[in-house]
Amino acid sequence: MAKKNTTFFCKECGYETSGWMGKCPGCGQWNTFVDSVSVTGKKGSAAGGASVPSFSAADYSWTASESTVRLSEAGAEKHRRISSGIENLDGLLGGGITEGSVTLVGGEPGIGKSTLLLQLAASYKGEGTVLYVSGEESPAQIGMRAERLGIKNDNIIICAQTDFEKIAQTMSELKPSLCIADSIQTLYSNNIAGTPGSVSQTKEVTAGLIRMAKTNGVVIILVGHITKEGSIAGPKTLEHMVDTVLYFEGNEGGYRILRSVKNRFGKTGEIAFFEMTGHGLVPVDSNTALLCAGRPLSAPGSALSSAMEGTRAVAVEIQSLLSDTCYGTPQRMINGPDRNRTSMLLAVAQNTFSLPLGAKDCFINVIGGMRITDPACDLALIASVVSAARNIPLRRDTLILGEVGLTGELRPVAGAVSRISDALRLGIRTAVLPGSCKKELGKDSSLDGRCEIIFVDDLMQAMDVLFT
């Protein structure tokens, strides 16, 4: 007779324990444990005594190989890359989709995940059929979307199914070259207790799909729901299990940014730009002009900087707005930069320039809805805040780079030459950089005569230059 066991999982890292705990020993987060009932007993039987098909998620491990070999003997098998038919997406993945890989795509509702994957299914260059597993939409709804996008491809087979065992049997019969599961939170296994989307169901079904991808060489793409914090719903283990994790950003206007957060077959941190049109998502090549197009000239609170996204330098516009607070505690509304780092930079600016930020609401935004974590944008962010506080515009057509320390000193930035070269297309005439970047720029003569470069050592010097 089957026996029910209650197990608790951490939603953040997947740490497993037999009893509930307030703080997770794995990731240190509080109140992240949720219970999940698993069923143990005779293999091939589910709760209630119902027979389970031979394709069971619990029968699959993450990888197919269990052999032990020397490092010199490893890597004999070669995985080829297959073009997705979408140039920007191929570049994001490192030159195409790797055979046998599993990719997880996350993003807000309505941002274009299903649209992009349906376009991918139509343009995929692999041999064989494409299986589109839909757990959220009926075949008629998908057909209506395909009609709007102008997609007519009999090579795409729609499977409106959420039972993992039946999906695995369909994959075994059709042997597709690409399988898209939209979404992973809707799939469930009869051999695992719990509702679809629970920790145990999501984890085990994903493990089963990964094993099928590695065993049969089929490319699998999973769509993941996100939480209100913006992370993919379910245990953090889900992102560790898959080969590639892609996030959609920038649900403002018609533009979308697809970011590679993890990639075992290429570089992480790469981004691809798309524009949402009536015919679906269209790749955008001029990404720099996209983020900074229409920027105001001689407007207080606007500063131009450059962030490294993978190997690419992307010019970004940072805007700040300060207003008298109506509350006891001033508000900090930050969209784009890291909130904790921005709070630190605001404290540095307040201490260095004696700004009355304690009585001001601060609104800081990166145009285009892009998230930036590059410390090279620190100086531009502080310059934007000081400009808004003084209601004086910054020096026109100036690129601002520099990491700021707590004492107001400026630290060097990496890739200064590529950042400036990329920004020159926007008509940049001046670049303000930390003095410690002289050595790097002195070795490169490609910028000679193309723009004026001014080196500064601290915040005071930088503001003197930027407000002249």
Secondary structure, DSSP 8 states (H G I E B T S, - for coil): --EEEEEEEETTT--EESS--SB-TTT--BS-EEEEEEEESSTTB-GGG-B--S--GGG--S-S------GGG---S---EE--S-HHHHHHTTSSEETT-EEEEE--TTSSHHHHHHHHHHH--SSS-EEEEESSS-HHHHHHHHHHHT---TTEEEE---BHHHHHHHHHHH--SEEEEE-GGG-B-TTS-S-TTSHHHHHHHHHHHHHHHHHH--EEEEEE-B-TTSSBSS-THHHHHSSEEEEEE--STTEEEEEEEEETTS-TT-EEEEEEETTEEEE-S-HHHHHHTT--SS-TTEEEEEEEETTEEEEEEEEEEEEE-SSSS--EEEESB-HHHHHHHHHHHHHHH---GGGEEEEEEETTS--B--GGGHHHHHHHHHHHHHT----TTEEE--EE-TTSBEE--TTHHHHHHHHGGGT--EEEEEGGGHHHHHT--TTTTTSEEEEESBHHHHHHHHT-
